[in-house]
Amino acid sequence: MTTPEYNQYREQLKKGRYMEAARLAEIQYLAGSPNNPFWLTRQAAALSRANKYEQALGVAQQALALQPANPYGLLAVAEALSGLQRMEEAFLYYEAIAKDPKLYLFAYKGMLHCLCANKQWERILQLLSLWEMPSDSGWPSRVKALAGLERFDEAIDACRQWLSLSPDNPQALWELTELEIRQEGLETVLQRMGRIAKIGSRPPVYKEIYASLCRRAGQPELALEQYEKLTQTDADPRLQRKQAFVLAKSGRETEAIPMLEELLKLDPNNFFLHSAYVPACKRAELLGRALQFYEELLEMHPDEKPIYGRIKHIKKILGVKP
């Protein structure tokens, strides 16, 4: 389907504006035929991406009630159930579209995710031997399954095969790093990754992994040095989030707090950001600032109900009457 409205919806998803995409889909459904589930499935998909899984499930079930065999409705229900950690139910819905020519890869990935969550490692390897999947889809689950079965040498070999097909693949490198730490120890892997991270021609992911290892090894200043280099050339909020976490935990709260506030404006329902922000403000004796920030954040995102609870919690600490 290609219409200006659908293109706008896709653009919102690409920009990470999931709630805006969900509202657009809802408006389009209400403006169209009540018997056409198309925009309901799009609304449910956007809500799942916004982590609003209960809402997504309700909308997806509404779509499925209109067309019980609609594969996109089945996929929307599966994604919502998976987000709610109802993996056994989600698996059945993914399985129902496993033969759909357009959606089978989504089904395969979803089924593997459900099986990984339930640590059904043998079942994963069994299915991977039956399916034909692109390497970037099948290798992650194969590595997790082999590691879950404590077949670490095979898991490392699988990672290296994966990297031979997809050089410098970030997910493969992270997986390989964890497996090597298990086999060789943190200090050995830290030193090796430090040497690789200094090579200018290597992709940024090596510096990111090295920074993570420095943090784990109790060397926050070295970690921050890497994050500062990375954020100079890449404004990825994910990297800024990691940098802010290290700042907050290394006694540099006054530098971390403004960064966390900017990140929360972009991602107001991120639990990890909130769990770093409030303690940092408390340690820096800036809970008054936190209260003012959350009141402003609520004005920006009035649909984010948990912010009310955070305001109430801070007022209680400060002794401010409701």
RATA-V631526 format. One line per field, one symbol per residue. ss: DSSP state (2 for helix, 1 for strand, 0 for the rest). A space follows every 50 residues. Layout:
ss->???
This chain:
ss->00022222222222000222222222222220000002222222222220 00222222222222220000222222222222200022222222220000 00022222222222222000222222222200002222222222222200 02222222222222200002222222222222220222222222222000 00002222222222220002222222222222200022222222222220 00222222222222220000222222222222200022222222222222 0000022222222222220000
